[in-house]
């Protein structure tokens, strides 16, 4: 299926958000995620099912001052 990841279309075989993050190389990285504009907590990612055409946003924390 195709999902939109941070504005770029990607093919994925992942059925859930947790699997998609691993497939995309985020593994155990600390990131914030949203599917179709709705925040998904880290604990909820394995249960967050993905469908063709979903929009996934992945944000990493930034450091600075």
Residue, then its C-alpha position, 0 to 999 in steps of 0.5 A: x500500500x502507499x502512505x504519505x510520510x512527511x509529504x512523500x509517498x512511500x510503499x509499505x507492507x506494514x499494517x500498523x504504525x509501529x511496524x511502519x516506523x521500524x520499516x522506515x528506519x526509526x526503530x526505537x527512536x524517540x519521535x512524535x507521530x500523527x496519522x491523518x492529523x491525529x496524534x498517536x502516542x508511543x504506547x498506541x502505535x502497535x494498535x494504530x492500523x494503517x490504510x492505503x492513502x493514510x498521511x503519516x507525520x513523524x517529528x523528531x525532537x530538536x535541541x537548541x536554544 
